[in-house]
Amino acid sequence: MITGGSIMRLENTGFGMKARLLALAVLVQFMGIGMAQAQVKIHVKNPWPTMTIWEGMKVTGGVIAGPPGANMTDDGDGWYSYTLDASQPFNSMFSFALYSPATWDATGKTPDYASKRGIYASGAVSGGGTGTEFSAGNIRTYGDDVWIIPSLTGAPIITIVPQAKKVALLFNPWGAGAPTAKVGNGTTYGTMIQSQDPARCGWYGAYFNAGPFTVAYKSLFGSETYGIGGLGDAKAIDLTSLFATSDTVFIYSETPGTPPKLTNTAPPGLKGVCSFLLGVTVRDFSKEHPDFDDAALDHHDLATTGMVANTLDKDGKPTVGAKPFLQSDFSNWFRTKTTGGKDGNVASCYNLPMTKSTKGMWGYNSLKDSPSHSFFPVDDKNTFGETLKSQYYDAASGTYPFDPTKGDHNFNFCMEMHASFKYEKGQVFNFTGDDDTWAFIDGKLALDIGGPHPPVSGKIELDKLGLKEDTDYPFDFFFCERQPNGSDLLVETSIFFEQQQSTFYKKIDLGGGAFRYEIWEITQGKSECGAAKGGDTALAQAV
């Protein structure tokens, strides 16, 4: 493994064996616990604006903070905000409240609260302090930027439509990264949310309910700033004059690095890159292969480390490590082996769709992005004619109530991806899935989640790997699904993977002095399918 720091983190997601209970509650819980949590910024309108003797609004309950709770940020005009951290679990419950202190303790620090007014999910605001609380899992289903408008007579309105009086929309000057903003008199840079309007991909909003109307920006994944002078300038941009005539201001640079233009009119056609296809190679195996679908693979709840060596071989492939586990034919897991019948494999291409989240991270989540809510890239390439029941099969009814594809799936496959990236400070690579998963950076093992297991999470913090800024490095990723009945894949990263297409030919000796020339494609990306650095791809042409 790479030396000089912690290179990975393993987490048991709490599912135990791969067989899972089928219930809607479990499916929703899987969305919140089995996969990475989302950070959400919650804005709440104070429904009691005249109660000036009360303290500012707080969020309270569950694991967030017991009474009186955690202070919320006063954003002006009666709006308060709180960032629900990604570490808060799915079932975390909370409410919002104003408290009226009666007395203070001897140190003058801890108040004795005489009364409380609460905001709950179940109905009208409460003058006392009871009601059904909000849940982190439910709030996250709305999006990364949520606005709650309480009612004195009914349930609160929850929306993703910004309710702030004024908004400054910045066209992201960092391309593959994301901006943070320091607004008004604020002293820190806060997370910004990308517009959820598809027509405004690449635009990030900073909200104002009161002055001063100034804003400065910094890269989310580095230290570079963006201000009145453009990139590298930390001086805030003053929007006062533009907000005097309009509630919306657009900020963008016509060419990278130049000072920003400020306008009240949206520039036509200015849109960022919010998705790309990541080319991978997938190899389909039979359940009769000695390394796949074996009873010895059952009942493993945690990852098995040490199955692969710390460096790749000359072909850019992993080799058996110090602690092998059912790897009798490991040299062919990531090489095409057309001989051997059901001991062989068949390769095909697959484009993994990577999209940019509202908080600026690139990712793929099989639970949300796949019709089956799972990861089955070779369902349509079922070479061995083998399908098995997935985790969403309900034995009682004999149906798939939570799988829209309503059918069995093709398990037992391995996948590899090869790309390059430019290292920038702050980059991370988060992964959740099953089964065997290994990632290599600069040819060295950086993520080790081997063996059969339920969804397990790992994280690479690139700042700990001793990499040099603004330098290109290779990224090699290997993944296998070896044991039914679950197949899950979640990738979330601040890395923008770059791939290039190239071709090469093979001279095939047919015997008797005859030869066939085959043209093969090697792909390192740009929305083409394949693998790089010696990875086999599908035959492009034979002459």
C-alpha positions, 0 to 999 in steps of 0.5 A: 500500500501507499506509505506516508499516511492513512490510505483507506477506511472500511465501514461495515454498512450493517447489512450482515449477510448478502441476503436482505429483507424485502420491505419498502422500509428496508429499501429506503433505509438502504438509500440512507445507510447502505450508500453514502449520505448526502449533505443538505442545507436546510433553510427555515422561515421563522413563523413568529417574527414579532417574538423578539425576546426569544433566542434565535432559532435552533435545531434539536432532537435525535443525535443532532443535539438535545434541548435546547439544541444547536444554533442555526445561522441567522440569514436575515429576513426571518430565515435561519439555516442549518447544514445537515452533515453527511454523517447524520444517519437516515433515522435521525429525527429533529425539529426546529424551535424558539426557546424563551430562557427564564433563568441562567445558572451561576456561571451565566452560561446554561439557561433554564428554558421556560417555554418553547415554540416548535416546528414539526413535520406533522402539522401546524407550528406548535405553541408547546413542543409536541409533534412528529419530527422531521427525519434526515432520510425524508429531508434528503429525498428533496435535494441538497438545498431545502427550504421549509416554510412553516404554517400556523394552520397546517403542515409546513411547505417543503420545497427546493425552490429558493425562497431568498430575496436575492440570489447571485448565480456564479458560473463555476470557474473551476470546471470539474471542481465546485465553488464555495462562497463567503457572503456578506459579513460572513467570515468562512466559505460555505458550501454552494448548491448547483442549480437544479434546473438542467438548463443551468448546469454549472451555475451555483447560487449564493443567497441574500436576505439582507445586506451587505451584498458582497460575495467572494469565492474559493475552490471547494477542492483547493485554496484558489480564490475567485473575486473581483479580479478573477481567479487568484483574487480574494477581494469580494464582489460588490453586488449592491448596485445590481441588486438595486434593479433586480433580485438575480445577478449572474457572475461569469468570466467570458474566458477562463481566469479573466475578471468576472462580468456582472449582469442581471440577464442570463448569458445565453447558452452558457452551460457547464459539463454535468455528466460524462461516460466513463469507459469500462471493460466488463467480463462475464463469468459462469457461476460454475467458475471455481472462483465464483458463486461458491458456498465458501463465499457466504457469510462474510460481513467485512472486507478481506484485505491483502488479497492483492499485491501493493503494485500492478504488474507490467500489464497494469493488472493486480496480482495475488497478494499475501492473503488470497481468498478463492483466487485460483484463476485470479490472473484471468479475472481481468484478462479475457479468456475465451477458452476453457468453457465455463472456466473462461470469460467473455469481455464486453464494453460498458459506459458508466454514466457519471453525473455531477451532484448539486454539491459538485461531486462526480458520481454514480449510484446504482440505487438511483441511476439503475432501473433495477436499483442494483448494478448489473452491467451484463444483463444484456450480455448473458453469455452463459445463460445464467440468471439468479434472483436479486436482493429485491425478490419477494419469495412470498409473492414470487415477484420483484415489488421494488425492482422495476425490471421485474426479473432475475439478473446476470451475476458473476462478473468483473469490471476494470477501468483505467483513466488519468487525472490531475491531482488537486488538493482536497480530492477524495474518492468515496466508494460503496459496494460489493464485492471485491474492489481495489483502486490503484493510484500511480500504480500503488494500492490505495483502496483495498476492499477485497472478498465477498461482502455486503455493501462496504464503504471505503475512502481515499483521501488523496492529500495523504498519498504524497502526490504533487499538485497539478500533476497527472497520475494514472487511476486503475479501478478493479471490481468483481461481483462474485456472489449473489444476491446483491450487487451494488455500486456507488462512486462519489469523487471530486476527481475528473477522470480523463480517458483517451481513445487509441487503437492497436492491431493484433496479428493472429496466426491461423496456421498453414501460413495464413494470418488475420489482422485484428484492429482493437481499441484501447480507451482511456475515455472521452465517452468511449467504452473500453479499458486502457494500458493493456486492458482488452476491449471488444474487437473493432475490426478484422481484416 
